[in-house]
């Protein structure tokens, strides 16, 4: 899957699912990862890319609403 390059575990905010390097601070992108796998023997014909589109918030009340048992 091509996402979660940055998140709550990061010390900086950055793109979660960047396809190319661009201005990413983490130094990770899907294009570089795929090229690494292919250089190390992965068959390009067997690679699928999944890309997520979502929004995360660091506001705790939003996360509480998403839990099954509520706040």
C-alpha positions, -999 to +999 in steps of 0.1 A: +000+000+000+012+035-008+004+054+023+012+062+059+046+077+051+038+102+078+014+103+107+010+108+145+043+089+151+062+115+131+080+144+147+070+165+116+039+169+095+043+157+059+024+140+031+008+107+038+007+092+003+031+111-020+037+095-053+069+114-061+095+130-038+085+166-044+088+186-012+084+157+012+104+160+044+104+123+053+124+114+022+100+085+013+078+083-018+060+056-037+081+060-069+114+055-050+100+025-030+088+007-062+122+013-079+139-001-048+118-033-049+124-037-087+161-032-083+161-059-056+143-085-077+106-078-074+087-084-107+070-052-119+041-074-132+033-085-097+033-050-081+000-033-073-003+002-058-031+010-034-036+047-026-056+060+003-075+093+003-085+103+038-082+131+064-066+128+098-071+153+126-051+157+158-083+168+176-092+141+202-130+147+200-130+137+164-112+104+172-136+098+201-166+099+177-150+072+156-146+047+184-172+020+187-179+027+224-180+065+220-161+091+241 
